[in-house]
């Protein structure tokens, strides 16, 4: 195995200026990283050879490479990314809106994309419905490994640095379980001379580490928060998310109420709908009561079955009835389009599949 080196993507511009002298060279390198998506030192054409050689002894540019990818008919691209230590994790390129043209064929609105990134190799939470949980927890990703996912996917899709993109920390791993590296990645994304992705374009999805929700809120990073709720009572939530024993629904709701929210925005509650588990109107009624007083938006998600799961996808009729009940009782609610349903859509599925092919 090759020596594992820190990546230049681990550093803010200010930190890079401490490492690289003179400081204008650090700014040039920062531009190569985030505006030109440099993969290695050879890509950096106006940087002196001696400086590149010196830096290459201590650092690597991009700490990951594309190991596999699957492209859906709806434009979703699922990536399996390999890290320096040979471990793999996933990121997803999601097309949210198509390009809009006027009558003359001129572009009036460019297509809108979201990148779903991972924060860990594996996950400690152990949700029973999640394929990632099957592999257990391996390690946290560094800030640079989180940042590199966005840089790599933007490069692979020829998405210019100044084109807007949204980031959701909703891939493999529990983001708040890796709080230090998560928050540093958030800051690096926000760098004005880098990708310039503001907090309002970044959403942290958590399974509900209530004490860490408070810590994130105290940092005032301007990010949105999404809560993976999935159940309206502690009994079912503990079955689905064993961590609920330590961070029950009430503790999560109270932490959300303390979280600083832009007055124009809402807290997203993700609700994975599983047939005969949480898809009935009784659950919908409890959900309305639970979220009373919170400026909330509920995102209903169809469960994506995978081989070996005991859970089933709900019917379209039950899903629609559930959504209609929430809307009728004053909750903003959407049913998430199932993206990439024709590829390895469930988180961790491409990793499992690729490992299976390698060992077959």
Secondary structure, DSSP 8 states (H G I E B T S, - for coil): -----EEGGGS-HHHHHHHSSSHHHHHHHHHHHHTS---SGGG-TTS-HHHHHHHHHHEES--EEEEEEEE-TTS-EEEEEEETTS-EEEEEEEEEE--EE-TTS-EEE--EEEEEE-SEEE-SS--TT-SGGGG-EEEE--HHHHHHHHHHHHHHTT--TTS--EEEE-SSS-GGGGHHHHHHHHHHHH-TTTT---GGGEEEEES--HHHHHHHHHT----EEEEE---SSHHHHHHH-GGGGTS-HHHHHHHHHHS---TT--EEEEEEEBTTTS-SHHHHHHHHHHTTTS-EEEEEEE----TT-S--B--HHHHHHHHHHHHHTT-EEEE---TTTTS--STTHHHHHHHHHHH-
